[in-house]
Amino acid sequence: MRPLIHPPIQIITKGKRAMAAVALQAFGPFCAISERALPGAYVLWNAQAHRAIDVTSAVDEQWQECILIDQTTFNIIQHKDRPDDLLLPHKDITFAVQNSPFQYELTSIEIVLLNDENPDLTETKKQNLVIVSAITPQAQQSIDFFALNGEGFDAEKNRLTIKQLDYLSMTDHRIFERTETWQRASQIIDSIKTVDGNADLHPLVVNQTKLMVSNSGFWSVWATLLWRAFEDRDLLAHVLAQSPEESILLKGAYTDLQQEHIIELPGHSAHNSFPGTRQDWLV
């Protein structure tokens, strides 16, 4: 789960812009919880109050509590009681290159596709999926609350149970999209390895990787695999961290400016793949 930092309210034109639009610019078009690239439907979620915020609402004092989540994730949590000890990306260091509270691993899973109308047509198959696991109770609480591995996942049995209709209609496709990104990232990393040591080609392939990552989502998948392959903090910072311009803003360079002055954040682009990412995950 990508750790986030909210730009201070002084630099985002308080009261003059829709909060959802600011969040898209501040964090990029990604779900803060599942990390998938946001489809057309998303929710501005006040994590402290556990409620959706009107996407047209102007920036106000709620700003520091609000993150963007995809509609699937919101549908899963909206009728649940919010636990007090969740690990949240805008409040905690939810990823680290070492001893990260959330772990990501490609795992062989038994998938059970239920047929409610005719149990004889229930299917069972094996499939490799990227599973999120926890090394802290708070991280596990978050995995369970947000159902990051699917609502029908049984960790003890390594089994994911889904209704066939839900599977075919992709009601919750987050784990499958995460796995597709893992596979894509693995291929890209192999390409980087083939040009390792080549002063001409290596920077080109790394920059191409940055371009691909900027639209893929699932930041933690990329961070996990890039760190395992290279253990190179400079490489991870280049591909996955915020741009230097944004870093300067978030470190407080705005403090000498008039509060009413409009400052534009760099936003999401091929050169700033994951805006709003905290810096301390690389320590």
C-alpha positions in Angstrom: 0.0 0.0 0.0 1.7 3.2 -1.2 2.4 5.6 1.7 1.0 9.0 0.9 1.5 12.6 2.1 -1.2 15.3 1.8 0.0 18.6 0.4 -0.6 21.3 3.0 -3.9 23.0 2.5 -2.1 26.3 2.0 -0.9 25.3 -1.5 -4.0 23.8 -2.9 -6.2 26.9 -3.1 -8.5 26.4 -0.1 -12.2 26.7 -0.9 -11.7 27.3 -4.6 -11.4 23.8 -6.1 -13.3 20.5 -5.9 -11.6 18.3 -3.4 -11.7 15.2 -5.6 -10.0 17.1 -8.4 -7.3 18.2 -6.0 -6.9 14.6 -4.7 -6.4 13.3 -8.3 -3.7 15.9 -8.9 -2.1 15.3 -5.5 -2.0 11.5 -5.5 -2.6 10.5 -9.1 -5.5 8.4 -10.6 -5.0 5.4 -8.3 -7.0 3.9 -5.4 -5.1 4.7 -2.2 -6.1 1.3 -0.8 -6.1 -1.3 -3.6 -3.6 0.7 -5.6 -5.3 -0.1 -8.9 -5.6 2.6 -11.6 -8.9 4.2 -11.0 -11.6 3.3 -13.4 -14.4 5.7 -14.2 -16.1 5.3 -10.9 -14.3 6.3 -7.7 -15.1 7.6 -4.2 -13.6 10.4 -2.1 -13.5 8.7 1.3 -13.1 10.5 4.6 -11.1 7.7 6.4 -11.6 9.2 9.9 -15.4 9.7 9.6 -15.8 6.5 7.4 -18.0 8.2 4.8 -18.0 9.2 1.2 -17.6 12.9 0.4 -19.4 14.7 -2.5 -16.7 14.8 -5.2 -17.8 18.4 -6.0 -17.1 19.6 -2.5 -14.6 22.3 -2.1 -11.4 21.8 -0.2 -12.0 22.3 3.5 -10.7 21.1 6.9 -11.5 17.5 5.9 -8.7 17.5 3.4 -6.1 15.7 5.5 -8.5 12.8 6.2 -9.6 12.2 2.5 -8.2 9.7 0.0 -9.5 8.4 -3.3 -10.7 4.7 -3.4 -12.2 2.7 -6.2 -15.9 1.9 -6.2 -15.3 -1.8 -5.5 -13.3 -1.1 -2.4 -16.0 1.3 -1.1 -18.8 -1.2 -1.8 -16.9 -3.7 0.4 -16.4 -1.4 3.4 -19.4 1.0 3.3 -21.7 -1.1 5.6 -18.9 -2.3 7.9 -17.9 -0.8 11.2 -14.5 0.8 10.8 -11.9 -0.7 13.2 -9.9 1.9 15.2 -6.5 0.4 14.5 -6.4 0.3 10.7 -3.1 0.9 8.9 -3.8 3.7 6.4 -1.6 5.0 3.6 -2.0 8.7 4.5 -1.4 8.1 8.2 1.2 5.3 8.4 4.3 4.0 6.6 2.4 1.3 4.8 5.4 0.1 2.7 9.1 -0.2 3.3 11.9 -1.8 1.4 12.7 -3.8 4.5 10.2 -5.2 7.0 7.2 -3.8 5.2 3.9 -4.2 7.2 2.2 -5.5 4.0 3.9 -8.3 2.0 3.2 -9.2 -1.6 3.8 -12.7 -3.0 2.8 -14.7 -6.1 1.1 -17.7 -4.6 -0.7 -20.8 -5.9 -4.3 -20.4 -4.8 -7.3 -22.7 -5.1 -10.2 -20.9 -6.7 -13.7 -22.1 -6.1 -16.3 -20.8 -8.5 -19.7 -21.3 -6.9 -22.8 -22.0 -8.9 -25.7 -21.2 -6.6 -28.4 -22.6 -8.9 -26.6 -25.8 -9.6 -23.9 -26.9 -7.1 -22.8 -29.7 -9.4 -21.6 -27.0 -11.8 -19.3 -25.5 -9.2 -15.7 -25.3 -10.5 -12.4 -25.6 -8.7 -9.1 -24.6 -10.3 -5.5 -23.6 -9.3 -4.2 -20.3 -10.2 -1.2 -18.2 -9.2 -2.3 -14.9 -7.7 -0.5 -12.1 -5.9 -1.7 -12.3 -2.2 -1.2 -9.5 0.3 -0.2 -10.7 3.8 0.6 -8.9 7.0 3.5 -8.9 9.5 1.6 -6.7 12.1 -1.9 -7.0 13.6 -2.8 -3.6 12.3 -1.9 -4.5 8.7 -3.9 -7.7 9.0 -6.9 -5.7 10.2 -6.6 -3.5 7.1 -6.4 -6.5 4.8 -9.5 -8.0 6.3 -11.5 -4.7 6.4 -10.7 -3.8 2.8 -10.8 -7.5 1.7 -7.6 -6.9 -0.3 -7.5 -10.5 -1.4 -11.2 -10.8 -2.0 -14.1 -11.3 0.4 -14.0 -15.0 -0.1 -10.3 -15.5 0.6 -9.3 -18.1 3.3 -5.7 -17.5 4.2 -5.3 -20.8 6.1 -6.5 -22.9 3.2 -5.1 -20.6 0.5 -8.5 -20.7 -1.1 -10.6 -18.0 -2.8 -14.3 -18.6 -3.2 -16.2 -16.5 -5.7 -19.7 -16.8 -7.1 -19.4 -17.7 -10.8 -21.5 -14.7 -11.8 -19.3 -12.3 -9.8 -16.2 -13.9 -11.3 -17.5 -13.5 -14.9 -18.8 -10.0 -14.3 -15.5 -9.0 -12.6 -17.4 -7.6 -9.5 -14.1 -7.6 -7.6 -11.2 -7.9 -10.0 -8.6 -6.2 -7.8 -6.5 -9.4 -7.1 -6.5 -10.4 -10.7 -5.4 -6.9 -11.9 -2.6 -7.0 -9.2 -1.4 -10.3 -10.5 -1.4 -9.0 -14.1 0.8 -6.1 -13.0 3.1 -8.5 -11.2 3.6 -10.5 -14.4 4.1 -7.4 -16.5 6.6 -6.0 -13.9 8.5 -9.3 -13.9 9.0 -9.1 -17.7 10.1 -5.5 -17.5 12.7 -6.3 -14.8 14.1 -9.1 -16.9 14.6 -6.4 -19.7 16.4 -4.1 -17.2 18.7 -7.0 -16.2 19.7 -7.7 -19.8 21.1 -4.2 -20.2 22.6 -3.9 -16.8 26.1 -2.4 -17.2 25.3 -0.9 -20.6 25.7 2.8 -20.1 23.7 3.6 -23.2 20.8 1.2 -23.0 20.3 0.9 -19.3 19.0 4.5 -18.7 16.7 4.2 -21.8 15.1 1.0 -20.5 14.7 2.4 -17.0 13.0 5.5 -18.4 10.7 3.3 -20.4 9.9 1.4 -17.2 9.0 4.7 -15.6 6.6 5.5 -18.5 4.9 2.1 -18.2 4.6 2.3 -14.4 3.0 5.7 -14.6 -0.2 4.2 -16.0 -0.2 0.7 -14.4 -1.0 1.3 -10.7 -0.1 -1.3 -8.0 2.8 0.7 -6.8 3.7 -1.9 -4.1 4.0 -4.6 -6.7 6.6 -2.6 -8.6 8.4 -1.6 -5.4 8.5 -5.2 -4.2 9.9 -6.6 -7.4 12.3 -3.8 -8.2 13.8 -4.0 -4.7 14.1 -7.8 -4.8 15.8 -7.7 -8.2 18.2 -4.8 -7.7 18.3 -3.5 -4.0 19.0 -0.1 -5.6 17.4 2.8 -3.7 18.3 5.3 -6.4 16.6 3.1 -9.1 13.4 2.9 -7.0 13.4 6.6 -6.2 13.8 7.4 -10.0 10.9 5.1 -11.0 8.5 5.3 -8.0 9.1 8.4 -5.9 7.7 11.9 -6.4 9.3 14.4 -8.7 12.0 16.8 -7.4 9.6 19.7 -8.0 6.9 18.1 -5.9 9.3 17.1 -3.2 10.4 20.7 -2.8 6.8 21.8 -2.4 5.9 19.2 0.1 9.1 19.9 2.2 7.7 23.3 3.0 9.0 25.7 0.4 5.5 27.2 0.2 5.7 28.7 3.7 7.0 32.1 2.6 4.2 32.5 0.0 1.0 34.2 0.6 -1.7 31.7 1.6 -4.1 32.9 -1.0 -1.5 32.5 -3.8 -2.3 29.6 -6.2 0.4 27.0 -6.5 0.0 24.1 -8.9 1.2 20.7 -7.9 3.1 18.9 -10.6 0.4 16.2 -10.7 0.5 12.8 -12.4 2.5 12.4 -15.5 5.1 10.2 -17.2 7.7 12.1 -15.2 5.9 12.0 -11.9 4.4 8.5 -11.9 3.1 8.5 -8.4 2.6 12.0 -7.0 2.1 12.4 -3.2 4.3 9.4 -2.3 6.0 9.8 1.1 9.8 9.8 1.0 10.6 7.8 4.1 9.7 4.3 2.7 13.1 4.2 1.1 15.0 4.7 4.4 
